[in-house]
């Protein structure tokens, strides 16, 4: 079987499609300086929409998501954006945890897996 890779970099690909499944890497906001969790979440979910479209799918086919927050106190703020984004008829399974981030201005990171 073929593996399609999108946005390939020296360390990783941002998207890989194999066996009818699109796997996204953990996605963070590009515009982070001075932004809120809600602003970062909105940017991330917009990027995820674009990556899913490139892979030939969309959020209605997302079946798994993982969310990492720098501070779990931001859970409700992140969900205020997440809840507007998900397809209410097809919400994915999801885990959300507090985690130390690779960079201090990363407040949230989201990874999605979807059927193609």
C-alpha positions as CSV (number, residue, x, y, z in Angstrom):
1,X,0.0,0.0,0.0
2,X,1.1,3.5,-0.7
3,X,1.6,6.2,2.0
4,X,1.0,9.7,0.9
5,X,2.8,12.4,2.9
6,X,2.0,16.1,2.9
7,X,4.1,19.0,4.3
8,X,7.2,16.9,4.6
9,X,10.0,18.4,6.6
10,X,13.4,17.2,7.7
11,X,12.0,15.9,11.0
12,X,8.4,14.8,10.2
13,X,5.4,15.1,7.9
14,X,2.4,17.1,9.0
15,X,0.0,14.7,7.3
16,X,0.2,11.0,6.3
17,X,-2.5,9.1,4.5
18,X,-2.5,5.3,4.5
19,X,-5.2,2.7,4.2
20,X,-8.0,5.2,4.0
21,X,-6.9,7.0,7.2
22,X,-5.4,10.6,7.4
23,X,-3.1,11.0,10.4
24,X,-2.2,14.5,11.4
25,X,0.8,15.5,13.5
26,X,0.3,17.5,16.6
27,X,-0.6,21.0,15.2
28,X,0.2,24.2,17.0
29,X,-0.5,27.9,16.1
30,X,2.0,29.8,14.1
31,X,0.9,33.2,15.5
32,X,1.5,32.6,19.2
33,X,3.1,35.6,20.8
34,X,0.6,37.3,23.1
35,X,-2.3,35.2,22.0
36,X,-4.9,33.4,24.1
37,X,-5.8,29.7,24.3
38,X,-9.0,30.5,22.3
39,X,-7.0,32.3,19.6
40,X,-4.5,29.6,19.3
41,X,-7.2,26.9,19.2
42,X,-9.1,28.7,16.5
43,X,-5.9,29.0,14.4
44,X,-5.1,25.4,14.9
45,X,-8.5,24.1,14.0
46,X,-8.4,26.2,10.8
47,X,-5.1,24.6,9.9
48,X,-6.5,21.2,10.6
49,X,-9.5,21.9,8.3
50,X,-6.9,22.8,5.5
51,X,-4.8,19.7,6.2
52,X,-7.9,17.4,6.2
53,X,-9.0,18.9,2.9
54,X,-5.6,18.3,1.3
55,X,-5.9,14.7,2.4
56,X,-9.4,14.4,0.8
57,X,-11.5,14.4,4.0
58,X,-13.0,16.8,6.5
59,X,-13.8,17.1,10.2
60,X,-17.1,15.1,9.9
61,X,-14.9,12.1,9.3
62,X,-12.5,12.8,12.2
63,X,-12.8,9.9,14.6
64,X,-9.9,10.6,17.1
65,X,-8.4,13.7,18.6
66,X,-5.8,14.4,21.2
67,X,-5.5,17.8,22.8
68,X,-2.6,19.0,25.0
69,X,-2.9,22.1,27.1
70,X,-0.1,23.9,28.8
71,X,-2.4,24.6,31.7
72,X,-5.5,22.5,32.3
73,X,-7.2,25.6,33.7
74,X,-7.6,26.6,30.1
75,X,-9.9,23.6,29.4
76,X,-13.1,25.6,29.2
77,X,-11.5,28.3,27.0
78,X,-10.2,25.7,24.5
79,X,-13.6,24.0,24.5
80,X,-15.4,27.3,23.8
81,X,-13.7,27.1,20.4
82,X,-13.6,23.4,20.0
83,X,-17.4,23.0,20.6
84,X,-18.1,25.5,17.7
85,X,-15.8,23.6,15.4
86,X,-16.7,20.0,15.7
87,X,-19.4,18.4,13.6
88,X,-22.1,17.8,16.3
89,X,-23.5,14.8,14.4
90,X,-20.0,13.2,14.3
91,X,-17.9,14.2,17.3
92,X,-14.6,12.3,17.5
93,X,-13.4,10.4,20.5
94,X,-11.0,12.8,22.4
95,X,-8.4,13.0,25.1
96,X,-7.3,16.3,26.7
97,X,-4.4,16.5,29.1
98,X,-2.1,19.1,30.6
99,X,1.4,18.9,29.3
100,X,4.7,20.7,29.2
101,X,5.1,22.1,25.7
102,X,8.1,22.3,23.5
103,X,8.0,26.1,23.4
104,X,6.8,28.4,26.2
105,X,4.3,30.3,23.9
106,X,2.6,27.1,22.8
107,X,-0.6,27.0,24.9
108,X,-2.4,24.2,23.0
109,X,-1.6,21.4,20.5
110,X,-4.1,19.3,18.7
111,X,-3.8,16.1,16.8
112,X,-6.6,14.6,14.6
113,X,-7.0,11.3,12.9
114,X,-9.8,11.0,10.2
115,X,-11.2,8.5,7.7
116,X,-10.6,9.5,4.0
